[in-house]
Amino acid sequence: MSQSQDPGATPSPDANGTTGAFRFGRFELHPARHELLRDGEPVDLQPKVLEFIAYLLLNRGRVVDKNELLDAVWPRQVVTEAALSRCAMKARRALDDEAGAPQVILTVHGRGFRFIAPVEPVQERRQAPRAAAGPDATAKPPPPAGSLAPAPATPTAARSAPRPMPRGAWALGALVAVALALLGGWWWQHRADQAALVDGHARVAVLPIENATGDARYDWARLGLMQALSDILQRRTAVVPADAVFEIEQALAELPDDERVQRLRAAHGASHVVSGRLLRRGGLLRLDYAITGPDGQVRRRSTVADDVPALARAAAAELGASVNVRGTSRPVSEDNFANEAYLRGLALRLQGDFPGAQRYFQLASEQVPDAFWPRLQLARGQSEMGELAEARTQLELLLAEADRAGDPFERLAVRNALAVLLWRKGDNVKAEPLLSEALALARETQDPDAEATVLSRLGILHTYGDRYDQARRYLQEAMAAERRAGLVTVSPELSHSQGQLALREGDLANAGAHIEAALAGFRLQGNRRSEGIALNSLANLRRRQGRFEEARDLAAQTVQLHRELGNPTAEASALIQLAVAQAQMGELSLAWDTAFEAVQLAAKIDQSPNLAGATSVLGQFSVDLGRHEEAERYLRQAEILMLAADDPVGAWRPRLWLARSAAMQGRREEAQAALEALLAEIGDDGSVAMRVDVLRNLAQLRLDAGDPAGAHVRLDQAMAMATQIDDPRRVAQLHAWRANAWLAQDRPDDARRELDLSAGELDGDPLQLRVEAAWLAATGDPAAALAMEQRARDASGERWQPDDQARLAAREAAVR
């Protein structure tokens, strides 16, 4: 706060018993009465919206900073800027104002808001606050027994069983997108009949529930109630995951309701969108909600209950009936205290406050020690916070427990969670059977969303295990599952998986189409976490296409994004991409430092795949810097890590660079034997891109040995393979190498033909420039050859080797 006054304070009455009011246009604001009038009639407003308008008006004449507004309107609470955006949107709507042409509230981008309407002070006799509609508008009834909402005065100890809430346990953290959808609420079981779906498919999206009680102590229910409704309905029909709705809702906060509904449908294929308001009337909680159906018609309903968990159960039953989905649910525990603690944990988890969520899940677990779902969420939180050993122990215990109990939803959820943990650690051998079992359970529970998620994960697992045909089959099955779930277009998650497969195979054209579709989808959803992952893939693609500066900028942008979101796993991956792009631009020392930073981060979070990848590129940069002893140490370590992670394709790369290092040190026979063995291990069915790279290095060894004819044999083999995949840059490089081999045989005309074929893709590339310089020298133009060699030196940066410098000196001597 930059003001010394109480942020929420209103003007004090003067000695005559009058208090200040303000007129602007058709409106009058009466801060002391907490009232806004339009043409003399009260405007129905949420308390926070009224406070927002009042604070801006009372501070008119200056821009009010966002942080100051957050402190003023939500004192002693931690909320995100999205809440402020929603408040501004509702204020403008109430004041007939437009963000694009403001007459009352101006948005000052990057700073805050300013009240710009002309204001006329009005004096009035002090009045008692106008009562809001409803019999209990001013009443402050105590919360229902067992509720976590504190009583208006001091907390009571009416119950002996519940543990007291830890201080600050329901503070909301910084907004972070959640990577995986939550699989079901813990306090309900479900025996569902075959769903009768509207228009073939019902896919329900539940928006955050507006807290209209006027009591900030129920702010947590905005997301907790949304999550609970989504979880219960997920047992009955296809549901857009709550985390996905939360992400897009943040991005669309300024849009009118009908536009938000349309964007939700476009992004997630929702047939029915549910919005609602939580109120308190006569000591009871009431949920007023609206269901927008596939025909655009809006149906309105109300449900009343004693507490939030009971309200969620009742509303979900009515919602299920409203979309023609049959099924029954019953509570596993009757303990409302534990239920509410769990809901609060889910709400905090959606906002990325994992430590706060963990405290609530722990509280629910202590209250009902045998409850499965709070303990599962605790283990998931440990995994996401890097406590992998503790999380694995707990998940393995829960796996055995779920198998004994036989509940298919519990068995599915714990297998998904444990497989993701093992995947992060690089233990794909153990992750794969868990995902296969999860797939069978997803089909048993008739949950096409869960089925599509598991199939996509299996596809990625097989992609990085170099089992491309099986990966493709899994991803095709995932597309079919998404169609059964009601998605009209391929989800961005699945598009990204398809892009990863194409990129791994070297099919750059299809990789680009899939990755760019995924990126557009994530941006439509407002899913910044996944957007960052897709940006990292795009940086990899641009590097493979030779667009190094663009790749470097994309990777740097991605690193910063993941740092802001607190996603160290993705940050480490982005650092690797950034390092490789820097190296391609000749910035080897900077690239080495970036890769070393990636190694340290991956080691800190015990993330084996990124640790292996970063260690490998660190070794490659050490080779290019001529630090061969250091390079060998890193490359052998990377090979061990990749083999332990069941990534044989990844393990081949450090072996290739070990052979290159040996060749650069003059150990050509050792390098030849290592490369031949590697080529035989890859085989005819292995990675085409990797075979091409090995053959190209074998060709270089033949050239160094004075055998250009032998080099041609290897280069021809490589060219035949490279044309099988859509990788024009790799093909262009092979043309340049073939030109070099022709020059070694004193055939400049053949070399010229090959150089012309490499033009375009390799313009400005050091390889192209070096071979052009050799061709100019061979055709009798030493001055032009020297100029071209100097360009090659400038383009190479720190990749310029001692052999390159010796060649440049020879060019200089030729023109003296």
Disulfide bonds with the S-S distance in Angstrom:
none
